[in-house]
Amino acid sequence: MSGEIAIARSVAELRRQLGVWRTQGQRVGLVPTMGALHAGHLALVAAAQAQCRRVVASIFVNPRQFGPREDFAAYPRPEADDLAKLAAAKIDLVWMPSVEEMYPDGFATTISLGGPAEPLEGAHRPGHFNGVATVVCKLLTQVAPDAAFFGEKDYQQLLVVRRMARDLNLSVDIVGVPTVREPDGLALSSRNVYLSADERRLAPRLHRAMHEAAAAIAQGTPPASALARAILALGEAGFQVEYLELRDADTLAPMDALAKPARLLAAAHLGRTRLIDNIEVKQEG
């Protein structure tokens, strides 16, 4: 225990507590996080608590999902604040392994996916989803939850984890939880702290441009035309757009017409901050 919250820092400690709950037949939920918690993470906790008797939140900044020029060293790690938020949310257990506990000396296993891991983030961040899949598989193996909760804000990640769980026959429900946004539409993200005041005022334009493009596509505008217009507008506003694409909501296959459930997915840099977002696209009528 640390204050009013239970913390496990070794697999042995984690499994000791989980064993007690298992013998009592209690349903366990897992909320995997990298810390720097915000209202989006707490929405995952609330969703887990609504479905499970016990909830474990993990905090682990996973080095294997960061590229060589990405922000692993600078990624925010406000441990005391995170633990206070989880205590206030009445979490049952926090799983906080060290890098050495998660990847002990000689660790030599990596999970590699195709399918939904290949486009978009997979193309722009080579190796990223291998790192995500490896750590999530370890977390699911360590905790063995009945259900694990992931935000739709990282929509591609959600599909990747679902695919991995199905392919590896993992006995866990992967539950998606809707994106939590600021009142101006900006998707909550731990990386939003990197935005300057001016950039923070500009940042909601990404979500706005996506909604305008989605509405145009739903009304019959060819996706290529609607997306080109949105990318141009974002560029003029100061964004460097990596991708803004219409994809099949289930497979992430490219779509050049709106004929089935679809998702609009985007990644763009604003200053030194990389923003990602996605929204559902529905055909009108």
Buried (B, 14 or more C-beta within 10 A) or exposed (E): EEEEBBBBBEBEBBBEBBEEBEEEEBBBBBBBBBBBBBEBBBBBBBBBBEBBBBBBBBBBBBBBBBEEEEBEEEBBEBEEEBBBBBBEBEBBBBBBBEEEBBBEEEEEEEBEBEBBBEBBBBEEBEBBBBBBBBBBBBBBEBBBBBBBBBBBBBBBBBBBBBBBBEEEEBEBBBBBBEBBBBEEBBBBBBBBEBBEEEBBEBBBBBBBBBBBBBBBBBEEBEBEEBBEBBBEBBEEBBBEBBBBBBBBBEBBEEBEEBEEEBBBBBBBEBBEBBBBBBBEBEBEE
